[in-house]
Amino acid sequence: MKKTFRITIAASLLTAMLSVPGMTASASAEAGAATASAQPAAVYALAEQLQVELKSALNERLTGGNRIGIVLRANNTGDTVKRLADYELLVRMRDGTEYALQPSAANAKAVQPKTSADLGYLATIDRTDDAEITEVLLKEVDYYVYPKKETLLLSIPIVSRPWNGSEGAVAIDPTVSQAWKEAFSFPSLQSPISYKPVSIQKDMTEKGTVYVVQLLAANTADYRVLVPDFTIDGRSDSKVFAGSRVEQEQVALEAREEKYIHYAIPTDTDTILSGLNVLTTESFLDAAGSAPVSYKVGRLHIQLSASPGSGSYPTYTFGDKIELDAKNKLIHPDLQLTLVGLPINDNTEEGTKTVTATFLLTNNGDSPIPIPAFQSGLLSSDGFHYDGSRQTAGGTPLLPKESVTVNYSFTLPATETGQGLVLKIEDAVTTAPYKSTIAAYQVEAVPYVTKDQFNLYPFRIGVKSNSTNFIFNPQTMEYSYMGNYDLTIEREPGVRVDQTFPALLFELHDGSDRLVASSTNPLTGTGRLVSGINKIRFTGTTQSFDYPLTLKIYEVFKTDTGESKRLLTQMVQ
């Protein structure tokens, strides 16, 4: 059976401690709304035209104690360069204890006009209790006098608990926790881009289970910007799973442009995510020439209290145009996609059922269009996902006003009725090796009933009469078989049929339903079937003449996983 898995999201919510002033992400008030105005970070005057704000704070429990990291942002609002003194930064704990943090060797010595610079400080404190930061102190120290002179420049209160690591204790902070599909932005990154969660899809790959998160990034500025680096981790009730951006190259957005970005989160097979942590990376340089130390700081928690993949889908009517995500570039906008068939058949030999989806692709443009390599999937009413095996397609571009069919075969359990299915059109190219959904519809697979007339779009085929004769070979003492079948074949105009189009497989079965002989016959090219009498020689012999014989006609086509076979009609000779 093709790859199968179940998509569910736990109703429970587990949220990490994320918030400090100036480090939170800005979230909209309701799903789908534009990003709300960010709460401005508290700004402190350090000198004339030189301001400081708290960018991020870390208080992470490690094996050797607590790692405390503070990043300040210095903003020069003036027209001249502002020198930065050798400041000493301390953190005050709730019990009154103060700890000095080491400055990063990469800290700027001055700030250029109308720009900003980050100042990083880091230290590991050997404490085993839950030491809690309450205040950040910035001092200027004069080491050239005795005793040294310390001047307190700033005292920045910590109004919310700092990020305490991905495995930190649970705390629901509404200022940095939001529902799925609400837009957010990063004031601390000074970026005009807003992000909206669009979809999350569980994918089974050769390397294991992966959740793929799709965000819609929108540039709200009138100039070109780069998407800043940030990561998304997945969180279950008991574990955190690190994620990474699928796009390896730098993503740029033109003025007012919108574009998708994706994150892959490898998980355990049965993991059910309850939320997503959005994080950015800070770096610290211990000494000039040494390797920088990087650590992550949480900015936002996205709740997955209900499955983003669940909900209502539009009901599809056969023959209607499939509305695709206009922001996805896999399928050309002049290429129309429609579903013209979705029968479900019993596969008694394997104890399964087969669903065959037939798509009609039509070029409505004025120039040739390559046939896109989209994928298709089925989602059952109880949450199981089934990947389709695509018909091997020809590489010839589709000419203007021309159509072509592409088939997908799905293997489903024998208990599947075909009711309440969701058909997905998927892009497996843009986010390779993962997939993203570009269209989804509620569909009903139609149980197939064998008749003397059947459709193999764009063909309508009928069997007017059939006769099967045997040929006895006295040298081998074996019987072979020859058929004479009177067919009517009608064809819809304007639909291209090439060598990859499905063929008809004729099989002869004896009274015990054992296969006696078979013959594969194309509907195009050399030796194709035609309206009228068709003489068919079967491959296969028997030691005795079997009678009566049952003729079974199948649709067959090659896929990337083998041959798909669907019964069209059967009749007793």
C-alpha positions in Angstrom: 0.0 0.0 0.0 1.2 3.5 -0.7 2.5 5.6 2.2 -0.3 6.2 4.7 -0.4 8.3 7.9 -2.8 10.0 10.1 -3.0 13.8 10.6 -4.3 15.0 14.1 -3.4 17.9 16.3 -3.8 17.6 20.1 -6.4 19.8 21.7 -4.1 20.5 24.6 -2.0 23.7 24.6 1.6 23.9 25.8 3.2 27.3 25.6 6.7 28.4 26.4 7.9 31.4 28.3 8.8 33.8 25.7 8.4 37.5 26.6 10.5 40.4 27.6 10.1 44.0 26.7 11.3 44.7 23.2 11.7 41.1 22.2 8.1 40.0 21.6 6.6 39.5 18.2 3.6 41.6 17.2 0.4 39.5 16.6 -2.9 40.6 15.1 -6.1 40.6 17.1 -8.0 38.2 15.0 -7.2 35.5 12.5 -6.4 36.6 9.0 -6.2 40.3 10.0 -3.2 42.5 9.0 -0.5 42.7 11.6 -1.5 44.9 14.5 0.7 47.7 15.7 3.6 46.5 17.8 3.8 47.4 21.4 6.7 49.8 21.4 9.7 48.6 23.3 10.7 50.8 26.2 13.4 53.2 25.1 16.0 54.6 27.5 18.2 57.7 26.9 21.8 56.8 27.3 23.3 60.1 26.1 22.2 62.9 23.9 20.7 61.4 20.7 21.7 58.0 21.8 19.0 55.6 23.0 19.0 52.0 24.3 16.3 49.4 24.3 16.3 45.8 25.5 16.3 43.5 22.4 16.3 40.1 24.0 16.9 38.3 27.3 17.9 34.7 28.0 17.9 32.7 31.2 18.4 29.2 30.2 19.1 26.2 32.5 22.2 24.2 31.3 24.0 21.3 32.8 26.6 23.6 34.3 24.2 26.2 35.7 22.2 29.1 34.2 23.2 30.7 31.0 22.2 34.4 31.0 22.3 36.4 27.8 21.3 40.1 27.3 21.2 42.0 24.0 20.8 45.7 24.0 20.1 47.8 20.9 21.8 51.2 20.8 20.1 53.7 18.4 21.8 56.9 17.2 19.1 59.4 16.3 21.6 62.2 15.6 23.7 63.3 12.6 27.1 62.5 14.0 28.9 59.3 15.1 28.2 58.4 18.8 31.0 56.7 20.7 30.1 53.8 23.0 32.0 53.5 26.3 33.1 50.2 27.8 29.9 49.6 29.6 29.5 47.0 32.4 26.2 45.1 32.3 24.8 43.3 35.3 21.6 41.4 36.0 19.8 41.6 39.3 18.0 38.4 40.5 14.8 38.3 42.6 16.8 37.6 45.7 18.9 40.8 45.2 22.0 39.0 43.9 23.8 40.8 41.0 25.9 39.1 38.3 28.2 40.8 35.8 27.9 39.6 32.2 30.9 39.5 29.9 30.6 41.8 26.8 30.9 40.3 23.4 34.1 41.0 21.6 32.0 41.9 18.6 30.3 44.8 20.3 30.5 48.0 18.4 32.7 50.9 19.7 30.5 53.5 18.0 27.1 53.9 16.3 26.9 55.7 12.9 24.3 58.4 12.4 20.7 57.2 11.9 21.7 53.6 12.5 21.7 51.1 15.4 24.1 48.5 16.8 23.5 45.5 19.0 25.5 45.0 22.2 25.6 41.4 23.5 26.5 40.2 27.0 26.7 36.6 28.2 27.6 34.6 31.3 27.1 31.2 32.9 26.1 31.3 36.5 26.7 28.3 38.8 23.3 28.1 40.4 21.1 25.1 40.8 17.9 26.9 41.9 15.4 28.7 39.7 17.2 32.1 39.6 14.9 34.7 38.2 16.1 37.9 36.5 14.2 41.1 37.6 16.4 43.9 36.4 19.1 44.8 33.9 21.7 47.3 35.1 24.0 49.2 32.7 27.0 50.9 34.3 29.9 53.1 33.2 33.1 52.2 35.0 36.2 54.4 35.4 39.1 52.0 36.0 41.7 54.8 36.0 40.8 56.0 39.5 41.1 54.2 42.8 38.9 52.8 43.9 37.2 52.4 40.5 34.2 54.7 40.0 30.9 53.1 38.9 28.1 55.2 37.5 24.6 53.6 37.0 23.4 54.7 33.6 20.3 52.6 33.1 18.0 50.3 35.1 15.8 48.3 32.8 13.0 46.2 34.6 12.1 42.8 33.4 8.3 42.9 33.2 7.9 39.4 31.8 10.0 36.3 32.3 12.9 35.8 29.8 13.2 33.0 27.4 14.3 29.9 29.4 15.1 27.6 26.6 13.0 25.2 24.4 12.7 22.7 27.3 11.7 25.4 29.8 8.8 25.3 32.2 5.3 26.0 30.9 3.8 29.5 31.2 1.0 30.9 29.1 1.8 34.5 28.3 -1.0 36.0 26.2 1.3 38.8 24.9 3.4 36.3 22.9 0.9 33.5 22.3 -1.5 33.6 19.5 -3.9 31.4 17.6 -3.2 29.7 14.2 -3.5 31.9 11.1 -3.1 35.2 13.0 -0.4 37.4 11.4 2.7 38.4 13.3 5.9 40.4 12.8 9.3 41.0 14.5 9.7 44.5 15.8 13.1 43.5 17.3 14.4 42.6 13.8 13.4 46.0 12.4 11.8 44.3 9.4 8.7 45.5 7.6 7.6 41.9 6.8 4.5 40.4 8.3 4.0 36.6 8.4 0.8 34.6 8.4 0.6 30.9 9.1 -1.2 29.3 6.1 -0.9 25.5 6.4 0.8 22.7 8.3 1.1 19.3 6.7 2.4 16.1 8.1 4.6 14.4 5.5 6.2 10.9 5.4 9.6 10.9 3.8 12.5 8.4 3.5 14.1 10.0 6.5 11.0 9.8 8.7 8.0 12.0 9.7 8.2 15.7 9.0 5.7 18.6 9.7 5.9 21.3 7.0 4.8 24.7 8.0 3.9 27.3 5.3 4.0 31.0 6.1 2.8 33.8 3.8 5.5 36.6 4.1 4.2 40.0 3.0 6.5 43.0 2.5 4.6 46.1 3.8 7.3 48.5 2.7 7.8 50.3 -0.6 11.3 49.0 -1.1 12.9 45.6 -1.6 13.8 43.7 1.6 15.3 40.4 2.6 13.5 37.9 4.9 15.4 37.8 8.2 16.7 34.6 9.6 14.4 32.9 12.2 13.4 29.4 12.9 10.3 27.5 13.9 10.3 24.6 16.4 7.5 22.2 17.0 6.3 21.4 20.5 4.4 18.3 21.7 3.1 17.7 25.2 6.5 16.3 26.2 9.2 17.3 23.7 10.5 20.0 21.5 11.5 19.3 17.9 13.9 21.7 16.1 12.8 23.0 12.7 14.7 24.7 9.8 13.8 26.8 6.8 13.2 24.7 3.6 14.4 27.5 1.3 18.2 27.4 1.5 18.9 30.6 -0.4 18.2 34.1 0.8 14.5 35.0 0.2 13.9 38.6 -1.1 10.6 40.4 -1.3 10.0 43.3 -3.7 7.9 46.3 -2.6 4.5 45.1 -1.5 5.2 41.5 -2.6 3.9 38.4 -0.9 5.7 35.1 -1.0 5.5 31.7 0.7 8.3 30.5 3.0 8.4 27.0 4.5 9.8 25.3 7.6 10.4 21.6 8.1 10.1 20.1 11.6 11.3 16.4 11.8 9.4 14.6 14.6 8.9 11.1 15.9 6.4 8.9 14.0 3.5 9.3 16.3 4.1 12.9 17.4 1.2 15.2 17.8 2.2 18.9 17.9 0.4 21.2 20.3 2.2 24.4 19.3 5.0 26.1 17.4 7.8 28.3 18.8 9.1 31.1 16.6 12.7 31.9 17.5 15.6 34.1 16.4 19.3 33.6 16.9 21.7 35.8 18.8 25.5 35.4 18.7 28.2 36.2 21.2 32.0 36.4 20.6 34.1 35.5 23.6 37.3 36.9 22.2 38.6 38.2 18.9 39.4 35.4 16.6 37.4 32.8 18.5 34.3 31.0 17.2 31.1 32.8 18.0 28.6 31.3 20.4 25.0 31.2 19.0 21.8 30.7 21.1 18.1 31.0 20.2 15.6 33.3 21.8 11.8 32.7 21.6 9.7 35.4 20.1 6.3 33.9 19.7 4.2 30.8 20.5 1.6 29.7 17.9 -1.2 27.6 19.4 -2.4 24.4 17.6 -5.4 23.8 19.7 -7.2 22.4 16.7 -5.9 20.8 13.6 -5.0 23.5 11.0 -5.5 20.7 8.4 -9.1 20.1 9.5 -12.2 22.0 8.7 -14.4 22.6 5.8 -13.4 22.3 2.1 -15.4 23.5 -0.9 -17.4 20.7 -2.6 -16.2 19.9 -6.0 -18.4 19.4 -9.1 -16.9 17.2 -11.8 -15.8 19.2 -14.8 -15.5 22.5 -12.9 -12.3 24.5 -13.0 -10.0 23.7 -10.0 -9.1 27.0 -8.3 -5.4 26.9 -7.5 -3.4 29.0 -5.1 -2.5 32.0 -7.2 0.7 32.6 -5.3 2.1 29.2 -6.2 4.1 29.2 -9.4 4.2 25.5 -10.2 1.2 25.5 -12.5 1.0 28.3 -15.2 -2.0 30.6 -14.8 -3.1 29.9 -18.4 -3.3 26.2 -17.6 -6.8 25.1 -16.5 -7.1 22.0 -14.3 -10.4 20.0 -14.0 -11.3 16.6 -12.5 -13.2 14.4 -15.0 -13.3 11.1 -13.2 -12.9 9.6 -9.7 -14.1 6.0 -9.7 -13.4 3.6 -6.8 -12.9 -0.1 -7.6 -12.5 -3.3 -5.6 -9.1 -4.9 -5.9 -10.0 -8.4 -4.8 -6.6 -9.9 -5.6 -4.8 -7.6 -3.1 -7.7 -7.0 -0.7 -7.7 -3.3 -1.2 -9.6 -0.7 -3.2 -8.3 1.5 -6.0 -9.3 5.1 -6.7 -8.3 6.6 -10.1 -8.3 10.4 -10.4 -8.4 11.7 -14.0 -7.4 15.3 -14.5 -7.9 17.3 -17.7 -5.3 20.0 -18.3 -6.2 22.6 -20.9 -4.0 25.3 -22.3 -6.1 28.5 -22.5 -3.1 30.6 -23.4 -1.5 31.6 -26.7 1.8 29.8 -26.4 2.9 26.2 -25.5 3.0 25.3 -21.8 5.0 22.5 -20.2 2.9 19.9 -18.4 3.5 20.6 -14.7 4.7 17.8 -12.4 2.1 18.3 -9.7 1.2 15.6 -7.2 -2.2 14.6 -5.8 -3.3 13.2 -2.4 -6.5 11.9 -0.8 -7.5 12.7 2.8 -10.1 10.3 4.3 -12.8 11.4 6.6 -11.0 9.7 9.6 -7.8 11.6 8.9 -5.7 9.2 6.9 -3.7 10.5 4.0 -3.0 8.6 0.8 -0.4 9.6 -1.8 -1.3 9.2 -5.5 0.9 7.4 -8.0 1.1 9.6 -11.1 0.8 8.3 -14.6 4.0 8.5 -16.5 3.5 11.7 -18.5 5.0 12.8 -21.8 7.4 15.7 -21.9 5.9 17.5 -25.0 4.5 20.9 -24.0 0.8 21.5 -24.3 -0.1 23.6 -27.4 -2.6 26.5 -27.2 -6.2 25.4 -26.8 -5.1 21.8 -26.5 -5.9 19.4 -23.6 -4.4 16.3 -22.1 -5.3 13.9 -19.3 -3.1 12.9 -16.4 -4.2 10.0 -14.1 -3.3 9.2 -10.5 -3.9 5.9 -8.8 -4.6 5.6 -5.1 -4.5 2.4 -3.0 -7.0 2.5 -0.1 -8.1 0.0 2.5 -10.9 -2.4 1.6 -13.1 -0.7 4.2 -13.0 2.7 2.5 -16.3 3.7 1.0 -15.1 6.7 -1.0 -17.4 9.1 0.9 -16.2 12.3 2.6 -12.8 12.3 0.8 -10.7 15.5 0.4 -8.7 15.6 -2.9 -5.5 17.7 -2.7 -3.4 19.1 -5.5 0.2 19.3 -4.2 3.5 21.0 -5.1 6.4 18.7 -4.6 8.9 20.8 -6.5 9.0 24.2 -4.8 9.5 22.8 -1.3 11.3 19.5 -2.3 11.7 17.0 -0.8 8.5 18.1 1.0 5.0 18.9 -0.4 2.7 21.9 -0.1 -1.0 22.0 -0.9 -2.2 24.4 -3.6 -5.8 23.2 -3.9 -8.2 21.0 -1.8 -11.8 20.0 -2.4 -14.4 17.7 -0.8 -15.1 14.9 -3.3 -17.0 11.6 -3.5 -15.4 8.7 -5.2 -18.0 6.9 -7.4 -18.3 3.1 -6.9 -17.6 1.6 -10.3 -20.2 -0.7 -11.9 -19.0 -2.8 -14.9 -21.1 -2.4 -18.0 -20.7 -3.2 -21.7 -20.0 0.5 -22.3 -17.4 2.4 -20.3 -15.4 5.7 -20.4 -11.7 6.1 -20.6 -11.6 9.9 -21.0 -11.6 11.2 -23.7 -12.8 7.9 -25.1 -16.3 6.3 -24.8 -16.0 2.6 -25.6 -18.6 -0.1 -26.1 -18.4 -3.8 -26.7 -21.1 -4.8 -29.2 -20.0 -8.5 -29.5 -17.2 -10.7 -28.5 -16.0 -14.1 -29.6 -12.9 -16.0 -28.4 -11.5 -19.0 -30.3 -8.8 -21.4 -29.5 -5.9 -22.6 -31.7 -4.5 -26.1 -31.0 -0.8 -26.7 -31.6 -0.3 -30.5 -32.1 3.5 -30.2 -31.7 3.3 -28.7 -28.2 -0.1 -30.1 -27.3 -1.1 -26.6 -26.1 -4.0 -24.3 -26.7 -3.6 -20.6 -27.5 -6.4 -18.0 -27.9 -7.6 -15.5 -30.5 -10.4 -13.0 -29.9 -12.7 -11.1 -32.3 -14.3 -8.1 -30.6 -16.6 -5.6 -32.2 -16.0 -2.3 -30.5 -17.5 1.2 -30.8 -15.0 3.9 -29.9 -15.9 7.6 -29.7 -13.5 10.4 -28.8 -13.9 13.9 -27.4 -12.2 16.4 -29.7 -9.3 18.6 -28.7 -7.7 16.2 -26.2 -4.3 14.9 -27.0 -3.5 11.2 -26.7 0.1 10.1 -26.8 2.1 7.0 -26.1 1.7 7.5 -22.3 -2.1 7.3 -22.4 -3.6 4.3 -20.6 -4.1 1.1 -22.6 -6.7 -1.6 -22.5 -5.7 -5.0 -21.0 -7.7 -8.0 -22.1 -7.6 -11.0 -19.8 -9.2 -14.4 -20.1 -10.1 -16.3 -16.9 -11.3 -19.9 -16.5 -14.2 -21.1 -14.4 -12.0 -20.9 -11.3 -11.1 -17.3 -12.1 -7.5 -18.3 -12.9 -5.8 -16.2 -15.5 -5.4 -18.1 -18.7 -4.1 -15.5 -21.2 -3.8 -11.7 -21.7 -3.2 -9.0 -24.3 -2.4 -5.3 -23.9 -3.7 -3.0 -26.6 -3.2 0.7 -27.0 -5.7 3.3 -28.0 -3.2 5.3 -30.0 -0.2 4.6 -32.3 0.7 1.3 -34.0 -1.8 -1.5 -33.5 -4.3 0.7 -31.7 -7.9 -0.5 -31.2 -10.5 0.9 -33.6 -14.2 1.0 -34.1 -15.4 -2.3 -35.7 -13.9 -5.8 -35.5 -10.6 -6.1 -33.6 -8.6 -9.3 -33.8 -6.6 -9.9 -30.7 -4.0 -12.6 -30.1 -3.5 -13.5 -26.5 -0.3 -14.3 -24.8 -0.4 -17.5 -22.8 -1.3 -21.1 -23.4 -3.0 -24.0 -21.6 -2.7 -27.8 -21.7 -6.5 -28.2 -22.1 -9.2 -26.0 -23.6 -10.9 -24.1 -20.8 -14.6 -23.3 -21.2 -16.5 -21.2 -20.4 -14.0 -18.2 -20.4 -14.6 -14.8 -18.8 -13.2 -11.8 -20.6 -12.1 -9.0 -18.3 -11.0 -5.6 -19.7 -8.9 -3.3 -17.6 -7.5 0.2 -17.9 -3.7 0.1 -17.3 -1.1 2.8 -17.1 2.5 3.1 -15.9 3.2 5.1 -12.7 6.4 5.9 -10.8 5.6 3.0 -8.4 4.5 0.4 -11.0 1.5 -0.4 -13.1 -2.0 0.8 -12.2 -4.8 -1.6 -13.1 -8.6 -0.9 -13.0 -11.4 -3.2 -14.1 -13.7 -1.7 -16.7 -16.0 -4.5 -17.8 -16.3 -8.3 -17.8 -18.4 -10.8 -19.8 -18.7 -14.6 -20.1 -17.8 -16.2 -23.4 
